[in-house]
Amino acid sequence: MLSHAVLGMFQAFLGKVLSVAQYGSIGLLLGGEQLFGAMGWPVPEIYQQYKDKRTGIVMGIWLLGNAIQNGLTSTGAFEVFFDGERVSNTMNHHKQNHHKQTSFQQLLQPLRNIMFI
């Protein structure tokens, strides 16, 4: 249950643009001949050259696009709940400790406090 993970507007915008470009290029690769035919345009030579390699190109676009999109939209934030109560919030930890990684011990300490009161 993640709440309030802040993502910059520019990063969110780039993620959406990348998603549109990713799906658009995949759609063009898979349905390009029909699209060009419907518009009355000749099929470009470069499209014909890579026609046999479409499956690999689509998989490459999908994997690379998703990896870039994940890097743009990942905040690294997570929350730990125990018995309905939030015991750890990495967003607060990052603000207090200037973006240092949360250690395993730091995650366990609030749980120990609750369980062994």
URQUI-V295904 format. One record per residue. N is the residue number from 1. RES is the residue in one letter. OMEGA is omega in degrees with one decimal (none if undefined). D_CENTER is the distance of its C-alpha to the mean C-alpha in whole Angstrom. Layout:
# URQUI-V295904
n-><N,N>
res-><RES,RES>
omega-><OMEGA,OMEGA>
d_center-><D_CENTER,D_CENTER>
This chain:
# URQUI-V295904
n-><1,2,3,4,5,6,7,8,9,10,11,12,13,14,15,16,17,18,19,20,21,22,23,24,25,26,27,28,29,30,31,32,33,34,35,36,37,38,39,40,41,42,43,44,45,46,47,48,49,50,51,52,53,54,55,56,57,58,59,60,61,62,63,64,65,66,67,68,69,70,71,72,73,74,75,76,77,78,79,80,81,82,83,84,85,86,87,88,89,90,91,92,93,94,95,96,97,98,99,100,101,102,103,104,105,106,107,108,109,110,111,112,113,114,115,116,117>
res-><M,L,S,H,A,V,L,G,M,F,Q,A,F,L,G,K,V,L,S,V,A,Q,Y,G,S,I,G,L,L,L,G,G,E,Q,L,F,G,A,M,G,W,P,V,P,E,I,Y,Q,Q,Y,K,D,K,R,T,G,I,V,M,G,I,W,L,L,G,N,A,I,Q,N,G,L,T,S,T,G,A,F,E,V,F,F,D,G,E,R,V,S,N,T,M,N,H,H,K,Q,N,H,H,K,Q,T,S,F,Q,Q,L,L,Q,P,L,R,N,I,M,F,I>
omega-><-180.0,176.7,174.7,174.2,-172.8,177.8,-179.1,-179.1,-178.6,177.9,178.8,178.2,178.6,177.3,178.5,178.4,178.7,179.4,178.7,179.0,-179.9,-178.9,178.1,-179.6,176.5,177.4,178.6,179.2,-176.2,-177.2,-174.7,-178.5,178.7,180.0,179.5,178.3,-179.9,179.3,-178.6,-179.8,173.9,178.3,-178.2,-178.4,-178.9,177.0,179.3,-178.7,-175.6,-178.0,-178.5,-177.2,-175.7,-176.8,179.0,179.2,178.1,178.7,178.0,177.8,-178.8,-177.3,-179.7,178.3,179.3,178.2,178.9,179.8,177.2,178.2,179.7,-171.6,-179.2,177.3,-177.3,-176.9,171.3,179.6,177.3,178.7,174.9,179.1,177.9,-178.4,178.3,-178.3,179.0,-179.7,-175.9,178.6,177.0,-179.8,-179.5,179.7,-177.5,-173.7,174.5,172.4,172.7,178.5,175.0,-179.9,178.9,179.1,178.7,176.5,-177.9,-174.8,177.6,177.3,177.5,179.4,-179.4,-173.0,-174.5,179.0,none>
d_center-><17,15,17,17,14,14,12,14,15,14,11,10,12,11,7,10,12,10,9,13,14,13,14,17,18,18,20,22,22,23,26,27,30,31,29,31,34,34,34,37,35,36,33,32,33,30,29,32,31,28,29,29,26,24,22,21,20,18,16,16,14,12,11,11,9,6,7,7,4,3,6,7,5,6,10,11,13,15,19,21,24,27,30,28,28,25,26,23,21,19,18,22,23,21,23,26,25,24,20,22,20,21,24,25,28,27,25,28,30,30,30,33,35,34,35,38,40>
